[in-house]
Amino acid sequence: MSMRLRTAALALILLAGLPDVVAACPVCFDPREENRLAFIATTAFLSLLPLGMVAGAGLWLRRRVRTLDARELDRLDAESEGPDGSAS
């Protein structure tokens, strides 16, 4: 039996025999409902926060571009009018 196969077999036996040791997070398996709900709420918040920040930055950028475009159009309209306010 190769060393790699023995290591894989030992890891499989340990994973099957000791599920509490290999639990990813002790909070996930906490029997108290309030701790579990706090964990879920924190997870949701930390998952949605970056998405909200990206969306907010996108909306700000969109508004900024529209404002600059409107200013540019106003400037071009003012330049196309003659000094007396009539179109040239």
N, C-alpha and C positions, 0 to 999 in steps of 0.2 A: 504494500500500500504506500503510495507516494506521500510525501510530507504535506503537500497541498491538500490532498484528499483527507488526510487525518485532521488537519487544521479545520477544514470545512465541516467535517463530521463533529468535531468537538464543539465548534461554534453553534451548530444546529442543536446539539444536545443541551448546551447551556441555555440557548434561547427558548427551547421547549420546556426545560425544567425550571427555569428561573424567570418567569414572566414579570414578576414585580421588580426585579433588579433592572430589567431592560426597558421599563416604562419610560417613555420619552419625557414625560413631565409629571411630577407628583401632583400638581394642581389639577391636571386633567382627570385624575382618578380619585380625587378627594370626594368622600361621600357627602360632605356638607354642601347643601344646595347653594348657599350664599357665596361660597368660594368658587364654585363652578360657574355661577352666573357672572361673577366679577371677572373671571378669566375670559369668558366668552365676550363680555362687553369690551374689555381691554383689547382683545384680539380684533373685534370688529372696528374699534376706533383706530387702532394702529394700521389696519388694512385700508380703511377709507381715507385717512388723513393724507397720504401722498396723492391719492387720486383727486381729492379736493384741492390740494395745492396746485397740481398740474392744470386742473380745470380752471381755477382762479387765475393762474398766470395766462392761460390761453384767452380767457375773457378780457383780462386787462390789456393784453397785446392787441386783441381785435378792436377794442374800443380806442386804443391809442392810434392804431393805423387809420381808423375811420376819422378820428379828429384831425390827424395830419393831412389826410386826403381832402377833408372839407376845407381846411385852411389853404391848401394848395389851390383848390378850385376857386376859392374866394380871391386869392392873389391873382390868379390868371384872369378871372373876370374883371378885376379892377384894372389890370394892365391892358385888357382888350378894349376897355372903354376909353374914350378920349379924355383930355384934361377937363372938359366941360361936363363930363358925365354921359355924353352920348357915345353910342357905339361907333367905332371907326370903320 
